[in-house]
Amino acid sequence: MFFKKKEKRLSFDRNRQIPVIRSSICTGEKTAGFKDQETGKFQDICCIRSDKDLEEFMKTYGISREEIRTEY
């Protein structure tokens, strides 16, 4: 009678958006999200406080570490 929680996998438009981590130079705060290649608009998804948060973001959207760019 144990139920396994289904993994929730969300998606994004890989043709228009790229995964980005924005890092503040002053405070070091990091935010994960997606940047529109045409407009440059950033859509923030979550705050990255630890490596676990980053792993969860990558797992949720099916992203590898090589795909993510860091912007300052």
N, CA, C and O atoms as CSV, one atom per row, in Angstrom:
chain,resi,resn,atom,element,x,y,z
A,1,MET,N,N,0.803,-1.189,0.000
A,1,MET,CA,C,0.000,0.000,0.000
A,1,MET,C,C,0.847,1.255,0.000
A,1,MET,O,O,0.386,2.323,0.404
A,2,PHE,N,N,2.068,1.129,-0.446
A,2,PHE,CA,C,2.928,2.302,-0.547
A,2,PHE,C,C,2.872,2.822,-1.968
A,2,PHE,O,O,2.937,2.060,-2.933
A,3,PHE,N,N,2.752,4.097,-2.074
A,3,PHE,CA,C,2.671,4.714,-3.384
A,3,PHE,C,C,3.942,5.490,-3.652
A,3,PHE,O,O,4.412,6.252,-2.807
A,4,LYS,N,N,4.478,5.294,-4.803
A,4,LYS,CA,C,5.676,6.013,-5.188
A,4,LYS,C,C,5.269,7.342,-5.817
A,4,LYS,O,O,4.398,7.392,-6.685
A,5,LYS,N,N,5.901,8.392,-5.375
A,5,LYS,CA,C,5.603,9.709,-5.913
A,5,LYS,C,C,6.177,9.811,-7.323
A,5,LYS,O,O,7.358,9.545,-7.546
A,6,LYS,N,N,5.330,10.195,-8.262
A,6,LYS,CA,C,5.780,10.327,-9.639
A,6,LYS,C,C,6.707,11.523,-9.768
A,6,LYS,O,O,6.495,12.573,-9.161
A,7,GLU,N,N,7.738,11.333,-10.573
A,7,GLU,CA,C,8.636,12.446,-10.828
A,7,GLU,C,C,7.931,13.433,-11.739
A,7,GLU,O,O,7.395,13.069,-12.786
A,8,LYS,N,N,7.942,14.667,-11.325
A,8,LYS,CA,C,7.305,15.703,-12.110
A,8,LYS,C,C,8.348,16.301,-13.050
A,8,LYS,O,O,9.325,16.896,-12.596
A,9,ARG,N,N,8.147,16.148,-14.327
A,9,ARG,CA,C,9.092,16.669,-15.297
A,9,ARG,C,C,8.400,17.754,-16.097
A,9,ARG,O,O,7.431,17.503,-16.813
A,10,LEU,N,N,8.908,18.950,-15.962
A,10,LEU,CA,C,8.364,20.084,-16.692
A,10,LEU,C,C,9.193,20.309,-17.940
A,10,LEU,O,O,10.279,19.748,-18.084
A,11,SER,N,N,8.683,21.121,-18.831
A,11,SER,CA,C,9.422,21.365,-20.063
A,11,SER,C,C,9.503,22.858,-20.342
A,11,SER,O,O,8.796,23.671,-19.746
A,12,PHE,N,N,10.384,23.182,-21.259
A,12,PHE,CA,C,10.540,24.552,-21.731
A,12,PHE,C,C,10.821,24.487,-23.219
A,12,PHE,O,O,11.160,23.425,-23.740
A,13,ASP,N,N,10.684,25.606,-23.906
A,13,ASP,CA,C,10.880,25.650,-25.353
A,13,ASP,C,C,12.377,25.694,-25.653
A,13,ASP,O,O,13.000,26.752,-25.577
A,14,ARG,N,N,12.944,24.552,-25.990
A,14,ARG,CA,C,14.387,24.457,-26.238
A,14,ARG,C,C,14.817,25.234,-27.473
A,14,ARG,O,O,15.996,25.561,-27.611
A,15,ASN,N,N,13.892,25.536,-28.370
A,15,ASN,CA,C,14.232,26.306,-29.565
A,15,ASN,C,C,14.355,27.797,-29.271
A,15,ASN,O,O,15.100,28.503,-29.951
A,16,ARG,N,N,13.631,28.281,-28.267
A,16,ARG,CA,C,13.619,29.712,-27.972
A,16,ARG,C,C,14.317,30.076,-26.667
A,16,ARG,O,O,14.791,31.202,-26.515
A,17,GLN,N,N,14.386,29.140,-25.722
A,17,GLN,CA,C,14.913,29.454,-24.401
A,17,GLN,C,C,16.154,28.628,-24.078
A,17,GLN,O,O,16.307,27.492,-24.529
A,18,ILE,N,N,17.037,29.237,-23.282
A,18,ILE,CA,C,18.223,28.531,-22.825
A,18,ILE,C,C,18.253,28.572,-21.290
A,18,ILE,O,O,17.894,29.586,-20.692
A,19,PRO,N,N,18.677,27.480,-20.656
A,19,PRO,CA,C,18.770,27.477,-19.192
A,19,PRO,C,C,19.954,28.333,-18.736
A,19,PRO,O,O,21.054,28.237,-19.281
A,20,VAL,N,N,19.708,29.168,-17.729
A,20,VAL,CA,C,20.719,30.106,-17.258
A,20,VAL,C,C,20.687,30.168,-15.735
A,20,VAL,O,O,19.625,30.073,-15.120
A,21,ILE,N,N,21.854,30.328,-15.145
A,21,ILE,CA,C,21.946,30.645,-13.725
A,21,ILE,C,C,22.465,32.069,-13.635
A,21,ILE,O,O,23.553,32.377,-14.122
A,22,ARG,N,N,21.677,32.936,-13.009
A,22,ARG,CA,C,22.101,34.314,-12.796
A,22,ARG,C,C,22.734,34.395,-11.417
A,22,ARG,O,O,22.141,33.983,-10.421
A,23,SER,N,N,23.945,34.931,-11.375
A,23,SER,CA,C,24.672,35.041,-10.119
A,23,SER,C,C,25.010,36.501,-9.869
A,23,SER,O,O,25.553,37.180,-10.741
A,24,SER,N,N,24.690,36.977,-8.682
A,24,SER,CA,C,24.981,38.352,-8.304
A,24,SER,C,C,26.458,38.468,-7.928
A,24,SER,O,O,26.974,37.655,-7.161
A,25,ILE,N,N,27.123,39.467,-8.464
A,25,ILE,CA,C,28.521,39.690,-8.135
A,25,ILE,C,C,28.657,40.159,-6.689
A,25,ILE,O,O,29.593,39.767,-5.992
A,26,CYS,N,N,27.734,40.988,-6.242
A,26,CYS,CA,C,27.812,41.573,-4.897
A,26,CYS,C,C,27.475,40.576,-3.793
A,26,CYS,O,O,28.245,40.406,-2.849
A,27,THR,N,N,26.338,39.925,-3.911
A,27,THR,CA,C,25.851,39.073,-2.828
A,27,THR,C,C,26.114,37.593,-3.046
A,27,THR,O,O,26.084,36.819,-2.088
A,28,GLY,N,N,26.368,37.183,-4.272
A,28,GLY,CA,C,26.581,35.768,-4.565
A,28,GLY,C,C,25.294,34.994,-4.706
A,28,GLY,O,O,25.320,33.777,-4.890
A,29,GLU,N,N,24.153,35.684,-4.622
A,29,GLU,CA,C,22.861,35.014,-4.760
A,29,GLU,C,C,22.720,34.460,-6.176
A,29,GLU,O,O,23.070,35.124,-7.151
A,30,LYS,N,N,22.202,33.236,-6.273
A,30,LYS,CA,C,22.029,32.581,-7.571
A,30,LYS,C,C,20.565,32.265,-7.812
A,30,LYS,O,O,19.846,31.835,-6.910
A,31,THR,N,N,20.135,32.489,-9.056
A,31,THR,CA,C,18.769,32.205,-9.459
A,31,THR,C,C,18.810,31.404,-10.752
A,31,THR,O,O,19.506,31.778,-11.696
A,32,ALA,N,N,18.070,30.311,-10.796
A,32,ALA,CA,C,17.993,29.481,-11.999
A,32,ALA,C,C,16.734,29.842,-12.764
A,32,ALA,O,O,15.689,30.119,-12.176
A,33,GLY,N,N,16.847,29.835,-14.077
A,33,GLY,CA,C,15.692,30.135,-14.908
A,33,GLY,C,C,16.019,29.958,-16.371
A,33,GLY,O,O,16.973,29.271,-16.734
A,34,PHE,N,N,15.213,30.589,-17.207
A,34,PHE,CA,C,15.375,30.471,-18.649
A,34,PHE,C,C,15.418,31.850,-19.283
A,34,PHE,O,O,14.684,32.756,-18.888
A,35,LYS,N,N,16.288,31.995,-20.273
A,35,LYS,CA,C,16.443,33.257,-20.979
A,35,LYS,C,C,15.957,33.077,-22.411
A,35,LYS,O,O,16.359,32.142,-23.104
A,36,ASP,N,N,15.085,33.986,-22.843
A,36,ASP,CA,C,14.580,33.966,-24.208
A,36,ASP,C,C,15.685,34.461,-25.128
A,36,ASP,O,O,16.226,35.545,-24.910
A,37,GLN,N,N,16.029,33.694,-26.145
A,37,GLN,CA,C,17.122,34.054,-27.045
A,37,GLN,C,C,16.792,35.258,-27.917
A,37,GLN,O,O,17.689,36.005,-28.307
A,38,GLU,N,N,15.533,35.451,-28.221
A,38,GLU,CA,C,15.149,36.560,-29.096
A,38,GLU,C,C,15.070,37.882,-28.342
A,38,GLU,O,O,15.596,38.894,-28.803
A,39,THR,N,N,14.418,37.874,-27.192
A,39,THR,CA,C,14.187,39.125,-26.469
A,39,THR,C,C,15.198,39.366,-25.355
A,39,THR,O,O,15.379,40.508,-24.932
A,40,GLY,N,N,15.860,38.316,-24.871
A,40,GLY,CA,C,16.799,38.444,-23.772
A,40,GLY,C,C,16.116,38.482,-22.417
A,40,GLY,O,O,16.780,38.668,-21.397
A,41,LYS,N,N,14.802,38.309,-22.388
A,41,LYS,CA,C,14.048,38.351,-21.136
A,41,LYS,C,C,14.333,37.094,-20.321
A,41,LYS,O,O,14.343,35.983,-20.852
A,42,PHE,N,N,14.566,37.287,-19.018
A,42,PHE,CA,C,14.874,36.188,-18.112
A,42,PHE,C,C,13.638,35.829,-17.302
A,42,PHE,O,O,12.989,36.702,-16.727
A,43,GLN,N,N,13.315,34.547,-17.260
A,43,GLN,CA,C,12.194,34.042,-16.474
A,43,GLN,C,C,12.792,33.232,-15.329
A,43,GLN,O,O,13.311,32.137,-15.544
A,44,ASP,N,N,12.718,33.774,-14.099
A,44,ASP,CA,C,13.323,33.045,-12.982
A,44,ASP,C,C,12.386,31.941,-12.504
A,44,ASP,O,O,11.166,32.098,-12.474
A,45,ILE,N,N,12.995,30.828,-12.134
A,45,ILE,CA,C,12.249,29.649,-11.711
A,45,ILE,C,C,12.457,29.382,-10.220
A,45,ILE,O,O,11.489,29.190,-9.485
A,46,CYS,N,N,13.703,29.370,-9.775
A,46,CYS,CA,C,13.972,29.087,-8.366
A,46,CYS,C,C,15.290,29.704,-7.925
A,46,CYS,O,O,16.157,30.023,-8.739
A,47,CYS,N,N,15.413,29.859,-6.631
A,47,CYS,CA,C,16.633,30.361,-6.011
A,47,CYS,C,C,17.543,29.164,-5.726
A,47,CYS,O,O,17.079,28.137,-5.230
A,48,ILE,N,N,18.822,29.291,-6.035
A,48,ILE,CA,C,19.785,28.222,-5.810
A,48,ILE,C,C,20.566,28.533,-4.536
A,48,ILE,O,O,21.400,29.439,-4.511
A,49,ARG,N,N,20.287,27.778,-3.487
A,49,ARG,CA,C,20.979,27.973,-2.212
A,49,ARG,C,C,22.049,26.919,-1.974
A,49,ARG,O,O,22.980,27.130,-1.196
A,50,SER,N,N,21.909,25.775,-2.654
A,50,SER,CA,C,22.872,24.688,-2.477
A,50,SER,C,C,22.932,23.864,-3.763
A,50,SER,O,O,22.157,24.079,-4.695
A,51,ASP,N,N,23.860,22.926,-3.790
A,51,ASP,CA,C,23.977,22.027,-4.941
A,51,ASP,C,C,22.722,21.178,-5.106
A,51,ASP,O,O,22.375,20.788,-6.221
A,52,LYS,N,N,22.049,20.895,-4.009
A,52,LYS,CA,C,20.812,20.102,-4.062
A,52,LYS,C,C,19.732,20.845,-4.845
A,52,LYS,O,O,18.999,20.233,-5.623
A,53,ASP,N,N,19.628,22.161,-4.643
A,53,ASP,CA,C,18.652,22.967,-5.386
A,53,ASP,C,C,18.952,22.938,-6.882
A,53,ASP,O,O,18.040,22.834,-7.702
A,54,LEU,N,N,20.236,23.031,-7.233
A,54,LEU,CA,C,20.620,22.985,-8.642
A,54,LEU,C,C,20.309,21.619,-9.242
A,54,LEU,O,O,19.805,21.536,-10.361
A,55,GLU,N,N,20.603,20.557,-8.515
A,55,GLU,CA,C,20.296,19.201,-8.989
A,55,GLU,C,C,18.797,19.023,-9.209
A,55,GLU,O,O,18.380,18.408,-10.191
A,56,GLU,N,N,17.994,19.555,-8.306
A,56,GLU,CA,C,16.534,19.453,-8.430
A,56,GLU,C,C,16.037,20.208,-9.665
A,56,GLU,O,O,15.162,19.719,-10.379
A,57,PHE,N,N,16.586,21.385,-9.916
A,57,PHE,CA,C,16.232,22.168,-11.103
A,57,PHE,C,C,16.573,21.393,-12.376
A,57,PHE,O,O,15.758,21.314,-13.295
A,58,MET,N,N,17.771,20.824,-12.427
A,58,MET,CA,C,18.195,20.073,-13.612
A,58,MET,C,C,17.336,18.826,-13.807
A,58,MET,O,O,16.969,18.496,-14.935
A,59,LYS,N,N,17.018,18.139,-12.726
A,59,LYS,CA,C,16.204,16.920,-12.801
A,59,LYS,C,C,14.778,17.243,-13.249
A,59,LYS,O,O,14.199,16.516,-14.056
A,60,THR,N,N,14.214,18.333,-12.727
A,60,THR,CA,C,12.840,18.712,-13.050
A,60,THR,C,C,12.670,19.041,-14.527
A,60,THR,O,O,11.654,18.695,-15.129
A,61,TYR,N,N,13.661,19.709,-15.112
A,61,TYR,CA,C,13.552,20.134,-16.509
A,61,TYR,C,C,14.358,19.268,-17.477
A,61,TYR,O,O,14.377,19.553,-18.674
A,62,GLY,N,N,15.014,18.237,-16.997
A,62,GLY,CA,C,15.773,17.340,-17.870
A,62,GLY,C,C,16.957,18.029,-18.526
A,62,GLY,O,O,17.185,17.882,-19.727
A,63,ILE,N,N,17.712,18.785,-17.727
A,63,ILE,CA,C,18.832,19.572,-18.238
A,63,ILE,C,C,20.129,18.980,-17.705
A,63,ILE,O,O,20.199,18.544,-16.556
A,64,SER,N,N,21.160,18.969,-18.554
A,64,SER,CA,C,22.475,18.539,-18.090
A,64,SER,C,C,23.272,19.769,-17.657
A,64,SER,O,O,22.941,20.893,-18.033
A,65,ARG,N,N,24.301,19.555,-16.883
A,65,ARG,CA,C,25.125,20.670,-16.382
A,65,ARG,C,C,25.785,21.436,-17.526
A,65,ARG,O,O,25.995,22.644,-17.418
A,66,GLU,N,N,26.111,20.757,-18.605
A,66,GLU,CA,C,26.772,21.394,-19.740
A,66,GLU,C,C,25.855,22.386,-20.472
A,66,GLU,O,O,26.340,23.306,-21.130
A,67,GLU,N,N,24.552,22.202,-20.360
A,67,GLU,CA,C,23.591,23.068,-21.039
A,67,GLU,C,C,23.398,24.405,-20.334
A,67,GLU,O,O,22.974,25.377,-20.958
A,68,ILE,N,N,23.703,24.464,-19.046
A,68,ILE,CA,C,23.410,25.658,-18.248
A,68,ILE,C,C,24.557,26.650,-18.351
A,68,ILE,O,O,25.719,26.295,-18.156
A,69,ARG,N,N,24.218,27.903,-18.661
A,69,ARG,CA,C,25.209,28.983,-18.679
A,69,ARG,C,C,25.057,29.795,-17.407
A,69,ARG,O,O,23.973,29.863,-16.828
A,70,THR,N,N,26.143,30.406,-16.979
A,70,THR,CA,C,26.109,31.293,-15.820
A,70,THR,C,C,26.341,32.720,-16.282
A,70,THR,O,O,27.286,32.996,-17.021
A,71,GLU,N,N,25.479,33.623,-15.847
A,71,GLU,CA,C,25.600,35.040,-16.180
A,71,GLU,C,C,25.773,35.827,-14.899
A,71,GLU,O,O,25.177,35.505,-13.871
A,72,TYR,N,N,26.600,36.872,-14.969
A,72,TYR,CA,C,26.842,37.717,-13.811
A,72,TYR,C,C,26.262,39.101,-14.025
A,72,TYR,O,O,26.369,39.958,-13.148
